[in-house]
């Protein structure tokens, strides 16, 4: 027996003897052990909650620090701080408009508290052309509350990049220590919250969730931010895409079509980012291919089929059409091509499937034909922009 195993066995024996000697007279050793286990478990969950709260607070402080440092232009040596400092200040009206357009709220009802102003004045000792931004709390639903600061931070970050890049000055996060981890951690937390909400979306849906998906798409579209985000959050993004698809496919409520439309638009918004569009199209086509195979097998034996799943697949068709149209409009066919396995499978069986199913499922085959036309149009890049009504 090695030392570690001996130490573990001795510790267990010592703990058992201690429990036996200290147990109350009115309880058996088993009852007392279970009582101690519940006590320790309760304390552990409390400590875990405290750790989570502290981690959230640390992340929020990192967010505020990063925004403050970008605003103050305190780059590391060799950075473009001199350019920022030499830049003439914008008028307050123009600055305010740009910040509001990019999600940075500067309205009078959300002014920075005096304590926060003191904190920022300590951090920003240099005169800057950009006003310091703070993350403020706004009224929101319980599920939105822990995510509000993350989304505001990401919107402020995009706003600041818009301000600097409008003057041909890039906000290069490599100048800031741990900046990329702050951004990716914030995106990860926001994705966690989005997945929790979309698994059971409730109507009426708050504009917060629409803003959150749009903010994600804009962040990942930014070439300076996308690599950092995708490196840490690619699996979580994939989980989010699958969650949205499953909500569309599995919803069986009678009045589900408002939710279907809302979730479908969220997928389209996410797919507006060219870096995510290919994976979303492949994911949706995989479901269409799977359902087409099932429908073909059912049609051969004249069996009954899942009407709800049949109805829901049309929402998937609509999302696919919009994303393929977007791909055609951007004119970059290199991102999506016949080398994709799901596209390859779809086009190989396209004509045969339409012939087999057109009599029993005319509407379904009509949508298959439309998809085939769009996929071929994306590949050759010659389709008109108004190919669909």
C-alpha positions in Angstrom: 0.0 0.0 0.0 1.4 3.4 -1.0 1.6 6.4 1.3 -1.4 8.2 -0.3 -3.8 5.2 0.0 -2.7 4.7 3.6 -3.2 8.3 4.4 -6.7 8.3 2.8 -7.8 5.1 4.7 -6.4 6.5 8.0 -8.3 9.8 7.5 -11.6 8.0 6.8 -11.1 5.9 9.9 -10.3 9.0 12.1 -13.4 10.8 10.7 -15.7 7.8 11.4 -14.3 7.6 15.0 -14.8 11.3 15.5 -18.4 11.1 14.3 -19.2 8.2 16.6 -17.7 9.9 19.7 -19.4 13.3 19.0 -22.8 12.1 18.0 -25.8 13.2 20.2 -27.4 10.4 22.3 -30.8 10.8 20.6 -29.3 10.0 17.1 -27.8 7.0 15.5 -24.3 7.2 13.8 -26.0 7.0 10.4 -28.5 9.8 11.1 -25.8 12.0 12.6 -23.5 11.4 9.5 -26.3 12.3 7.1 -27.0 15.5 9.2 -23.3 16.5 9.0 -23.3 15.8 5.2 -26.3 18.0 4.7 -24.7 20.8 6.7 -21.4 20.6 4.8 -23.3 20.5 1.5 -25.3 23.6 2.4 -22.2 25.5 3.4 -20.5 24.4 0.1 -23.4 25.7 -2.0 -23.3 29.1 -0.1 -19.5 29.4 -0.8 -20.0 28.5 -4.4 -22.7 31.3 -4.7 -20.3 33.7 -3.0 -17.4 32.7 -5.4 -19.7 33.2 -8.4 -20.8 36.7 -7.1 -17.2 37.7 -6.6 -16.2 36.4 -10.0 -19.0 38.5 -11.6 -17.8 41.5 -9.7 -14.2 41.1 -10.7 -15.3 40.8 -14.4 -17.4 43.9 -14.1 -14.4 45.8 -12.7 -12.2 44.5 -15.5 -14.8 45.8 -18.0 -14.9 49.2 -16.4 -11.1 49.4 -16.3 -10.8 48.4 -20.0 -13.3 51.0 -21.1 -11.6 53.7 -19.0 -8.2 52.9 -20.5 -9.5 52.9 -24.0 -11.2 56.3 -23.4 -8.1 57.8 -21.8 -5.8 56.5 -24.6 -3.4 55.1 -22.0 -1.8 52.7 -24.5 1.5 50.9 -23.8 4.6 52.6 -25.1 4.7 52.5 -28.9 0.9 52.7 -29.2 -1.0 55.4 -30.9 -1.8 57.4 -27.8 -0.1 60.5 -29.3 -2.5 60.3 -32.2 -5.5 60.1 -29.8 -4.3 63.0 -27.7 -3.6 65.1 -30.8 -7.0 64.5 -32.2 -9.3 67.5 -31.9 -12.2 66.9 -29.6 -15.6 66.3 -31.2 -18.5 68.5 -30.4 -20.5 67.1 -27.5 -23.5 66.7 -29.7 -21.7 64.6 -32.3 -20.0 62.5 -29.7 -23.3 61.9 -27.9 -25.0 60.9 -31.2 -22.3 58.4 -32.1 -22.3 56.8 -28.7 -26.1 56.5 -28.6 -26.1 54.9 -32.0 -23.7 52.3 -30.9 -25.4 51.3 -27.7 -23.6 53.7 -25.3 -26.4 55.3 -23.4 -25.6 58.8 -22.1 -29.1 60.0 -21.3 -29.7 62.2 -18.2 -31.6 59.5 -16.4 -28.6 57.2 -16.4 -25.9 59.6 -15.3 -22.8 58.2 -13.6 -23.0 58.3 -9.8 -20.6 60.7 -8.0 -18.6 57.7 -6.6 -18.2 56.3 -10.1 -17.1 59.7 -11.4 -14.4 59.9 -8.7 -13.2 56.5 -9.6 -13.0 57.4 -13.3 -11.2 60.7 -12.6 -8.6 58.8 -10.7 -8.1 56.4 -13.6 -8.1 59.0 -16.3 -5.6 61.7 -15.4 -5.1 62.7 -19.0 -7.4 65.0 -20.9 -9.1 62.9 -23.7 -11.3 63.6 -26.7 -13.7 60.8 -25.6 -15.9 61.0 -22.5 -15.3 58.2 -20.0 -18.1 55.6 -20.0 -19.5 53.7 -17.1 -21.6 50.6 -17.0 -24.9 51.6 -15.5 -27.8 49.5 -14.2 -31.1 49.8 -16.1 -34.4 48.3 -15.2 -34.6 44.8 -16.5 -36.3 41.4 -16.0 -34.7 39.0 -13.5 -33.1 36.8 -16.1 -31.7 39.9 -17.9 -30.3 41.5 -14.8 -27.0 39.6 -14.4 -26.4 39.9 -18.2 -27.1 43.6 -18.5 -23.6 44.8 -17.5 -22.0 42.4 -20.0 -24.1 43.6 -22.9 -23.6 47.3 -22.0 -19.9 46.7 -21.8 -19.8 45.0 -25.2 -22.0 47.8 -26.7 -19.7 50.5 -25.2 -16.7 48.7 -26.7 -18.2 48.6 -30.1 -19.1 52.3 -29.7 -15.6 53.3 -28.8 -14.2 51.3 -31.8 -16.6 53.1 -34.1 -15.4 56.5 -32.7 -11.8 55.8 -33.1 -12.0 54.0 -36.5 -14.1 56.9 -37.9 -10.9 58.9 -37.5 -8.7 56.1 -39.0 -7.5 55.2 -35.6 -7.8 51.5 -34.7 -8.5 50.4 -31.2 -6.0 47.5 -31.0 -6.8 45.4 -27.9 -3.3 43.9 -28.0 -2.1 47.1 -26.3 -4.2 46.3 -23.2 -3.2 43.6 -20.7 -5.9 40.9 -20.5 -8.2 42.9 -22.8 -9.1 39.9 -25.0 -9.9 37.7 -22.0 -12.2 40.4 -20.7 -14.1 40.5 -24.0 -14.3 36.8 -24.5 -15.4 36.2 -20.8 -18.2 38.7 -21.2 -19.3 37.1 -24.5 -19.3 33.7 -22.8 -21.5 34.9 -19.9 -23.9 36.6 -22.4 -24.1 33.4 -24.4 -24.9 31.4 -21.3 -27.8 33.7 -20.5 -29.1 33.6 -24.0 -29.1 29.8 -24.1 -31.0 29.7 -20.8 -33.6 32.2 -22.1 -34.1 30.6 -25.5 -34.6 27.2 -24.1 -37.9 28.4 -22.7 -38.6 31.8 -24.5 -41.6 33.7 -23.0 -43.8 36.1 -24.9 -43.8 39.1 -25.1 -40.0 38.9 -25.7 -38.0 41.8 -24.4 -36.0 43.9 -26.8 -33.0 43.0 -24.6 -32.6 39.6 -26.2 -32.8 41.1 -29.7 -30.1 43.6 -28.8 -28.0 40.8 -27.3 -28.0 38.7 -30.5 -27.4 41.7 -32.6 -24.4 42.7 -30.4 -22.9 39.2 -30.7 -23.2 39.3 -34.5 -21.5 42.7 -34.6 -18.7 41.7 -32.3 -17.8 38.6 -34.2 -18.0 40.5 -37.5 -15.2 42.7 -36.1 -11.9 41.3 -37.4 -10.0 42.6 -34.4 -12.3 40.9 -31.9 -13.5 37.7 -33.7 -10.3 35.7 -33.2 -10.3 36.2 -29.4 -14.0 35.5 -29.1 -14.1 32.4 -31.3 -11.0 30.9 -29.6 -12.8 30.7 -26.3 -16.5 30.7 -27.3 -16.8 28.6 -30.4 -18.3 25.6 -28.6 -20.7 27.9 -26.7 -21.7 29.6 -30.0 -22.4 26.2 -31.5 -24.5 25.3 -28.5 -26.5 28.5 -28.9 -27.1 27.9 -32.7 -28.4 24.4 -31.9 -30.6 25.7 -29.1 -32.3 28.1 -31.5 -32.8 25.4 -34.0 -34.3 23.0 -31.4 -36.7 25.6 -30.2 -38.0 26.0 -33.7 -38.3 22.2 -34.3 -39.6 21.0 -30.9 -42.2 23.7 -30.2 -45.7 22.0 -30.4 -47.9 24.7 -28.8 -50.9 25.7 -30.9 -50.0 29.4 -30.8 -46.3 28.7 -31.4 -45.9 30.7 -34.6 -45.1 34.0 -32.9 -42.3 32.3 -31.0 -41.2 30.6 -34.2 -40.9 33.9 -36.0 -39.0 35.6 -33.2 -36.5 32.7 -32.8 -36.1 32.5 -36.6 -35.2 36.2 -36.8 -32.6 35.7 -34.0 -31.0 33.0 -36.2 -31.1 35.3 -39.2 -29.5 38.1 -37.1 -26.8 35.8 -35.9 -26.2 34.6 -39.5 -25.7 38.2 -40.6 -22.2 37.7 -39.4 -20.3 36.1 -42.4 -18.0 34.1 -40.0 -21.0 32.3 -38.5 -23.3 32.0 -41.6 -21.6 29.0 -43.1 -21.9 26.9 -39.9 -25.6 28.0 -39.4 -26.5 27.1 -43.0 -24.8 23.7 -42.6 -26.6 23.0 -39.4 -30.0 23.9 -40.9 -29.4 21.9 -44.0 -28.4 18.9 -41.9 -31.9 19.1 -40.3 -33.6 19.5 -43.7 -31.6 16.5 -45.1 -32.6 14.3 -42.1 -36.2 15.3 -42.4 -36.3 14.7 -46.1 -34.9 11.2 -45.6 -37.5 10.4 -43.0 -40.3 11.8 -45.2 -39.1 9.7 -48.1 -39.2 6.5 -46.0 -42.6 7.4 -44.7 -44.0 8.0 -48.2 -42.8 4.6 -49.4 -44.8 2.7 -46.9 -47.7 5.2 -46.7 -47.3 5.7 -43.0 -48.4 8.6 -40.9 -45.9 11.4 -40.1 -45.3 14.0 -37.4 -47.4 17.0 -38.5 -45.9 19.3 -36.0 -42.4 18.6 -37.2 -43.6 19.0 -40.8 -45.0 22.4 -40.0 -41.9 23.5 -38.1 -39.5 22.6 -40.9 -40.9 25.6 -43.0 -39.5 28.0 -40.4 -36.1 26.4 -41.1 -36.7 26.8 -44.8 -37.4 30.5 -44.3 -34.2 31.1 -42.3 -32.1 29.2 -44.9 -33.6 31.3 -47.7 -32.8 34.6 -46.0 -29.2 33.5 -45.2 -28.5 32.2 -48.7 -29.9 35.5 -50.1 -27.6 37.4 -47.8 -24.7 35.3 -49.1 -25.6 36.0 -52.7 -25.9 39.7 -52.0 -22.4 39.8 -50.5 -21.1 38.0 -53.5 -18.5 35.9 -51.7 -19.2 32.3 -52.8 -15.9 31.1 -51.5 -17.4 30.8 -48.0 -20.1 28.4 -49.0 -19.5 25.8 -51.7 -20.3 22.3 -52.8 -17.5 20.9 -50.7 -19.7 21.3 -47.6 -21.0 17.8 -46.8 -24.6 18.9 -46.1 -24.8 21.0 -49.3 -23.3 18.1 -51.3 -25.9 15.7 -49.9 -28.8 18.0 -50.5 -27.9 18.8 -54.1 -27.0 15.1 -55.0 -30.6 14.0 -54.0 -32.4 17.2 -54.9 -34.0 16.2 -58.2 -34.7 12.7 -57.2 -36.4 13.8 -53.9 -38.6 16.3 -55.7 -39.8 13.7 -58.1 -40.6 11.2 -55.3 -42.3 13.6 -53.0 -44.0 16.1 -55.2 -47.4 14.4 -55.4 -47.7 13.7 -51.6 -46.0 16.9 -50.3 -46.2 19.6 -53.0 -45.5 22.5 -50.7 -42.5 20.8 -49.2 -41.0 20.0 -52.6 -41.6 23.5 -53.8 -39.4 24.8 -50.9 -36.8 22.2 -51.7 -36.7 23.5 -55.3 -36.3 27.1 -54.1 -33.4 26.1 -51.8 -31.7 24.2 -54.6 -32.0 27.2 -56.9 -30.5 29.5 -54.2 -27.6 27.1 -53.4 -26.6 26.8 -57.1 -26.9 30.6 -57.3 -24.6 31.1 -54.4 -22.1 28.7 -56.0 -21.9 30.3 -59.4 -22.6 33.8 -58.2 -24.9 34.8 -61.1 -28.3 34.9 -59.5 -30.4 38.1 -59.5 -30.8 39.7 -56.0 -34.6 39.5 -56.4 -34.6 35.7 -57.0 -37.2 35.3 -54.2 -40.4 37.3 -53.8 
